[in-house]
Amino acid sequence: MSDRKIYLEEKDIPRKWYNLAADFKNPPLPPLGPDGKPISPDMLAPVFPMNIIEQEVSTERWINIPEEIIEILYRWRPAPLRRAVYLEKYLKTPARIYYKDESVSPAGSHKPNTAVPQAWYNKQFGIKRLTTETGAGQWGSALSFACSIIGLDCKIYMVRISFDQKPMRQTMMRVWGGKCVASPSPDTNFGRKVLKETPNTPGSLGIAISEAIEDAVSDKSGKTRYSLGSVLNHVMLHQTIIGLEAKKQLESVKEKLPDVVIGCAGGGSNFAGLSFPFVCDKINGAKITIIPTEPTACPTMTKGPFAYDHGDTACMTPLLAMHTLGHGFVPQPIHAGGLRYHGMAPLVSHAIKEGLLEPRAYDQIKCYEAALLWARTEGAICAPETSHAIACAVEEAKKAKEEGKEKVILFNYSGHGLMDLVGYGKFLDGELMEYHLSKDEMDKSLEAIKDLPKP
Ligand SMILES: Cc1ncc(COP(=O)(O)O)c(C=O)c1O
């Protein structure tokens, strides 16, 4: 009999986050300011509270999770680790496929794992209101949820294309008291400028981030800060609770370290959350294949250069050393809204550079096929983002069959797709197409960074 659902007791929830920045052989490159010099932590103070900035720059290996945060996370954590026995059977694979089920959170994805600590640290610092961007709407709903539990106001700039595709996500945000507008919006100088130049733009995460930062820093009361759902070091840190729980759960069923670890990557946070504790094992000699997956429409890791670039379109953020397609990049309107980001977390990008990760790209047709196979074997309907991890898990399970190897495959089930059914409907009606970013489009987009400092 297989262990299909592997639970941890509440008392065994991890009490520290793991910081990969402590363990790299070569340190990551620092963020740079407008003068091309490394920024000092206080330069981030108009945007983030100091307690979060301290985490952002920390190189401590372990960081305590405050008890009050754990108390909120108990609403859904520890999250189950499950074994995909029905998919295994269908594929006739000797591989054992495990997945960490992050869809069980109130907002339906891994995003509340960082929304809660971010809202909590802001509240401790005396902040009253948070602004943010959202792609698919998962992050915006997670932050609305966290702000409502912790007692902060929340304004969300939602990428236009997702705003139109996923109206129910807006309702979710409103249920938790968040205010959601389509980005580009008439509410900020940058939004008005983009609307004037390109009135029909589908929007992008880069534009929405610029709007949310402008909103936060222009509040004269000094009581508004910005909150980012991915990319930055402190977000990766908060998400490591996923991988730390998964490790304990695999040990509890006497499973060895996984052979393959997989997560989809938009800004990198759910992938980092699951994989970084295993990247640590890899640095220490374990043989693990660790794969971040992305869309061929937005191939940041597999095609984009490692370069210094801004995290947003209006160039308000410091320069980050990362894989990028250029801060002005507006991806095709694929349904995995959370994977339509031009950059990649500096810690993930650095791990790629250090040879620790092996990124792969999948087109949306292959991903929806994997999502349907998942729904028709395991039963659940996954988020379009998550389908990029499932496509890879299926590929790896087939490979294990060809090789006749009993591999252990672990992937992150980053969210459910119950708010994303429009995309499924279009796929079933044959209305979706493959998108592959051409070299010409990429070169054009990368023009924007050619005069920036080089890593
Ligand atoms: C369900 C889901 N998975 C993955 C992602 C990608 O984000 P990240 O790379 O930060 O995990 C998102 C982003 O919105 C998401 O909603």
The ligand as a Tripos MOL2 file, in Angstrom:
@<TRIPOS>MOLECULE
LIG
   16    16     1     0     0
SMALL
NO_CHARGES

@<TRIPOS>ATOM
      1 C1         -0.3810   29.0390   -8.8510 C.3       1 LIG1
      2 C2          0.8570   29.7970   -9.1980 C.ar      1 LIG1
      3 N1          2.0010   29.1120   -9.4240 N.ar      1 LIG1
      4 C3          3.1360   29.7440   -9.7500 C.ar      1 LIG1
      5 C4          3.1960   31.1130   -9.8720 C.ar      1 LIG1
      6 C5          4.4760   31.7510  -10.2710 C.3       1 LIG1
      7 O1          5.0430   32.5720   -9.3050 O.3       1 LIG1
      8 P1          6.3660   32.1850   -8.5530 P.3       1 LIG1
      9 O2          7.3950   31.8690   -9.5840 O.co2     1 LIG1
     10 O3          6.7310   33.3590   -7.7440 O.co2     1 LIG1
     11 O4          6.0580   30.9940   -7.6990 O.co2     1 LIG1
     12 C6          2.0470   31.8740   -9.6350 C.ar      1 LIG1
     13 C7          2.0780   33.3390   -9.7460 C.2       1 LIG1
     14 O5          1.1180   34.0390   -9.7280 O.2       1 LIG1
     15 C8          0.8590   31.1940   -9.2900 C.ar      1 LIG1
     16 O6         -0.2730   31.8790   -9.0610 O.3       1 LIG1
@<TRIPOS>BOND
     1     1     2 1
     2     2     3 ar
     3     2    15 ar
     4     3     4 ar
     5     4     5 ar
     6     5     6 1
     7     5    12 ar
     8     6     7 1
     9     7     8 1
    10     8     9 2
    11     8    10 1
    12     8    11 1
    13    12    13 1
    14    12    15 ar
    15    13    14 2
    16    15    16 1
@<TRIPOS>SUBSTRUCTURE
     1 LIG1         1 GROUP 0 **** ****
